[in-house]
Amino acid sequence: MIANRRRIRPSTIVLTLALLVATAVVLLPFAIIVFTAFKPVAEVNAFPPTLVPTEWTLANLERILTELPFLRLALNSFLFAGGVTAFALVFDSLAAYALARIDFTGQRVLLIMIIASLMIPFQATLIPVFQLVSELGWVNTFAGLIAPRAADAFGIFFLRQFFLALPRDLDSAARIDGASEFRVFWSVVLPNAVPALLTLAIFIFVNNWNDLLWPLIFTTEREMGTITSGLTLLTGPGGIIPYGVMMAGSLIAVFPLVVAFLFVQRRFIESIATTGLK
């Protein structure tokens, strides 16, 4: 008796191969960063280039730790990205709750204005914001770095869509029991929006952790820089870029982000799957 074998469809094979190719394309830049970080200078500048180093070295990592106040820069990055994330979650969730669960005059106009602000390039508002921060005396301070980013139009819209998906019966039941509007927000809506809040927190934290232009402009002191802006201090005379050192710094900078994502990846996928669904 010939055992029945499950036939593999050609479409399955094609999709699997496409997935493998896409995975390789996505991981290739990260592989280049990892291998370049452990290459000596001569091999980094060699032509034709090689992917895997023939000689492994820790000189690039040592240069970062010795020539930069790296621990201070890492602390600044955590305070900057973490502070922006904390404030943005508070203000974005409050605004999103008002737009999603409270009916008031001008609600639609306000929502359109918030969405329209997403179309304004970041560079268009950079100079006015810097002038305001400078007049307040907040240059080279965490207040100057964090305050202008304490709210985010994308975060408001994202959380609003998630709040709309929550049953309004929850609000009504809480109000019947005598709960105030803030109590409904804090005790009913937010506990059911944890996946969306974690997802938004990842987006905001990663965006600010990797940002170069903002801390580069709003800080002029070496001790107030972040990891990304601090790496620019290693540029050699004549604008020569030490690629091995830069890749080593990038590798160190991306490590906390990978760890953070691994902790919340299930909630992240859950939020993407449920946001916007009724």
C-alpha positions as CSV (number, residue, x, y, z in Angstrom):
1,M,0.0,0.0,0.0
2,I,1.4,3.3,-1.1
3,A,1.2,5.9,1.6
4,N,-0.6,9.1,0.6
5,R,1.8,12.0,0.4
6,R,0.8,15.5,0.8
7,R,1.4,17.4,-2.4
8,I,3.1,20.7,-2.2
9,R,1.5,23.3,-4.3
10,P,3.7,25.3,-6.7
11,S,2.2,28.5,-5.3
12,T,3.5,27.5,-1.8
13,I,7.0,27.0,-3.2
14,V,7.0,30.3,-4.9
15,L,5.7,32.1,-1.8
16,T,8.4,30.4,0.3
17,L,11.2,31.4,-2.0
18,A,9.9,34.9,-2.2
19,L,9.8,35.1,1.6
20,L,13.4,33.8,1.8
21,V,14.5,36.4,-0.7
22,A,12.7,39.2,1.1
23,T,14.2,38.0,4.4
24,A,17.7,38.0,2.9
25,V,17.2,41.5,1.5
26,V,16.1,42.8,4.9
27,L,18.9,41.1,6.9
28,L,21.7,42.0,4.5
29,P,22.2,45.6,5.7
30,F,22.3,44.4,9.3
31,A,24.8,41.7,8.4
32,I,27.0,44.3,6.7
33,I,26.8,46.4,9.9
34,V,27.8,43.5,12.1
35,F,30.7,42.3,9.9
36,T,32.0,45.8,9.1
37,A,32.1,46.6,12.9
38,F,34.7,43.9,13.4
39,K,36.9,44.7,10.3
40,P,40.3,46.4,10.5
41,V,40.6,49.7,8.7
42,A,42.5,48.3,5.8
43,E,39.9,45.7,5.1
44,V,37.0,48.2,5.4
45,N,38.6,50.3,2.7
46,A,39.7,47.4,0.5
47,F,38.4,46.9,-3.0
48,P,36.7,44.7,-3.9
49,P,34.9,44.7,-0.6
50,T,34.2,41.5,1.4
51,L,31.3,40.7,3.5
52,V,32.9,38.5,6.2
53,P,36.1,39.9,7.6
54,T,39.2,37.8,7.1
55,E,40.7,39.3,10.3
56,W,38.5,40.1,13.2
57,T,39.3,43.1,15.5
58,L,37.7,44.9,18.4
59,A,39.6,48.2,17.6
60,N,36.5,49.9,16.3
61,L,34.6,49.2,19.5
62,E,37.5,50.3,21.6
63,R,37.8,53.6,19.8
64,I,34.1,54.4,20.5
65,L,34.5,53.6,24.2
66,T,37.8,55.6,24.5
67,E,37.2,58.6,22.3
68,L,33.6,59.3,23.2
69,P,31.8,59.7,26.6
70,F,29.8,56.7,25.4
71,L,28.0,56.0,28.7
72,R,26.9,59.6,28.9
73,L,25.7,59.6,25.3
74,A,23.8,56.4,25.9
75,L,22.1,57.8,29.0
76,N,21.2,60.9,27.1
77,S,19.6,58.8,24.4
78,F,17.6,56.9,26.9
79,L,16.4,60.1,28.7
80,F,15.6,61.8,25.4
81,A,13.8,58.9,23.7
82,G,12.2,57.7,26.9
83,G,11.0,61.1,27.9
84,V,9.5,61.9,24.5
85,T,7.8,58.5,24.6
86,A,6.3,58.9,28.1
87,F,4.9,62.4,27.4
88,A,3.7,61.5,23.9
89,L,1.7,58.5,25.2
90,V,0.0,60.7,27.8
91,F,-0.9,63.6,25.5
92,D,-1.7,61.5,22.5
93,S,-4.0,59.1,24.4
94,L,-5.9,62.0,26.0
95,A,-6.4,63.7,22.6
96,A,-7.3,60.5,20.9
97,Y,-9.9,59.7,23.6
98,A,-11.5,63.1,23.1
99,L,-11.7,62.7,19.4
100,A,-12.9,59.1,19.5
101,R,-15.3,58.9,22.5
102,I,-16.5,62.5,23.2
103,D,-18.8,64.4,20.8
104,F,-18.1,68.2,20.8
105,T,-18.4,71.1,18.3
106,G,-15.6,71.3,15.8
107,Q,-14.5,67.7,16.4
108,R,-14.2,66.8,12.7
109,V,-12.4,70.1,11.9
110,L,-9.9,69.5,14.6
111,L,-9.3,65.9,13.4
112,I,-8.7,67.1,9.8
113,M,-6.2,69.7,11.1
114,I,-4.3,67.1,13.0
115,I,-4.2,64.8,10.0
116,A,-3.2,67.7,7.7
117,S,-0.3,68.4,10.0
118,L,1.2,65.1,9.0
119,M,1.8,66.5,5.5
120,I,4.0,69.4,6.8
121,P,7.7,68.5,6.4
122,F,9.6,68.3,9.6
123,Q,12.2,70.7,8.2
124,A,9.6,73.4,7.6
125,T,9.0,73.8,11.3
126,L,12.6,73.2,12.5
127,I,13.7,76.9,12.5
128,P,10.7,78.3,14.2
129,V,10.8,75.6,16.9
130,F,14.5,76.2,17.4
131,Q,13.9,80.0,17.8
132,L,11.2,79.3,20.4
133,V,13.4,76.9,22.3
134,S,16.3,79.3,22.2
135,E,14.2,82.2,23.5
136,L,13.1,79.9,26.4
137,G,16.7,79.2,27.2
138,W,16.2,75.5,26.6
139,V,19.1,74.9,24.2
140,N,21.4,72.1,25.6
141,T,18.7,70.9,28.0
142,F,16.4,67.9,28.0
143,A,13.4,70.2,28.2
144,G,14.4,71.6,24.8
145,L,14.9,68.1,23.3
146,I,11.7,66.6,24.8
147,A,9.0,69.4,25.0
148,P,8.6,70.1,21.2
149,R,8.0,66.4,20.6
150,A,5.7,65.8,23.6
151,A,2.7,65.2,21.3
152,D,2.6,63.5,17.9
153,A,-0.1,63.8,15.2
154,F,0.4,60.2,14.0
155,G,0.1,58.9,17.6
156,I,-3.2,60.8,18.1
157,F,-4.6,59.4,14.9
158,F,-3.3,55.9,15.6
159,L,-4.8,55.7,19.1
160,R,-8.1,57.3,17.9
161,Q,-8.5,54.5,15.4
162,F,-7.9,51.9,18.1
163,F,-10.3,53.6,20.6
164,L,-13.0,53.7,17.9
165,A,-12.8,49.9,17.7
166,L,-13.6,49.5,21.4
167,P,-17.3,48.9,22.2
168,R,-19.1,52.0,23.5
169,D,-21.1,49.9,25.9
170,L,-18.1,49.9,28.1
171,D,-18.2,53.7,28.5
172,S,-22.0,53.6,29.0
173,A,-21.8,51.0,31.8
174,A,-19.1,53.0,33.6
175,R,-21.0,56.2,33.4
176,I,-24.2,54.5,34.7
177,D,-22.1,53.5,37.7
178,G,-21.2,57.1,38.3
179,A,-17.7,57.2,36.8
180,S,-16.4,60.5,35.6
181,E,-15.0,61.1,32.1
182,F,-11.4,60.8,33.3
183,R,-12.3,57.6,35.2
184,V,-13.8,56.1,32.1
185,F,-10.6,57.0,30.2
186,W,-8.2,55.7,32.9
187,S,-10.0,52.6,34.1
188,V,-12.0,51.4,31.1
189,V,-10.4,52.6,27.8
190,L,-6.7,52.5,28.6
191,P,-6.6,49.0,30.0
192,N,-8.1,47.7,26.8
193,A,-5.6,49.7,24.7
194,V,-2.4,48.3,26.1
195,P,-1.4,46.6,22.8
196,A,-1.9,49.9,20.9
197,L,0.0,51.9,23.5
198,L,2.9,49.5,23.4
199,T,3.0,49.6,19.6
200,L,3.0,53.4,19.6
201,A,5.7,53.4,22.3
202,I,7.9,51.3,20.1
203,F,7.4,53.6,17.1
204,I,8.1,56.8,19.1
205,F,11.1,55.4,21.0
206,V,12.8,54.0,17.9
207,N,12.2,57.2,15.9
208,N,13.7,59.4,18.6
209,W,16.5,57.0,19.5
210,N,17.7,56.9,15.9
211,D,17.1,60.6,15.2
212,L,20.3,62.5,14.2
213,L,19.1,65.9,13.1
214,W,17.1,66.9,16.1
215,P,19.7,66.4,18.8
216,L,22.5,67.6,16.5
217,I,20.7,71.0,16.2
218,F,19.3,71.4,19.7
219,T,22.5,70.5,21.5
220,T,25.9,72.2,21.0
221,E,27.7,70.7,24.0
222,R,29.5,67.3,23.7
223,E,28.0,66.1,27.0
224,M,24.4,66.7,25.9
225,G,24.6,64.7,22.7
226,T,23.1,61.3,22.0
227,I,24.7,58.2,20.5
228,T,23.7,59.1,16.9
229,S,24.9,62.7,17.2
230,G,28.0,61.7,19.1
231,L,29.2,59.4,16.3
232,T,29.6,62.4,14.1
233,L,32.4,63.6,16.4
234,L,34.5,60.8,15.1
235,T,34.6,62.1,11.5
236,G,38.2,62.6,10.5
237,P,39.9,65.6,9.0
238,G,38.6,66.5,5.6
239,G,35.3,64.8,6.3
240,I,36.9,61.3,6.2
241,I,34.3,58.8,7.6
242,P,35.7,55.9,9.7
243,Y,33.1,53.4,8.4
244,G,34.2,50.6,10.7
245,V,33.8,52.8,13.8
246,M,30.4,54.1,12.5
247,M,29.2,50.6,12.0
248,A,30.4,49.6,15.5
249,G,28.5,52.5,17.0
250,S,25.4,51.6,15.0
251,L,25.6,48.1,16.2
252,I,25.7,49.2,19.8
253,A,22.9,51.7,19.3
254,V,20.6,49.2,17.7
255,F,21.0,46.6,20.4
256,P,18.6,48.1,23.0
257,L,16.0,48.5,20.3
258,V,16.2,44.8,19.4
259,V,15.9,43.8,23.1
260,A,12.9,46.1,23.6
261,F,11.1,44.8,20.5
262,L,11.6,41.2,21.6
263,F,9.9,41.9,24.9
264,V,6.8,43.4,23.3
265,Q,6.7,41.7,19.9
266,R,3.5,39.6,20.7
267,R,1.6,42.7,21.8
268,F,2.9,44.6,18.8
269,I,1.6,41.9,16.4
270,E,-1.7,41.8,18.3
271,S,-2.2,45.6,18.0
272,I,-1.4,45.6,14.2
273,A,-4.0,42.8,13.8
274,T,-6.8,44.5,15.7
275,T,-6.3,48.2,15.1
276,G,-9.2,49.6,13.1
277,L,-11.3,46.5,13.3
278,K,-14.9,46.7,14.6
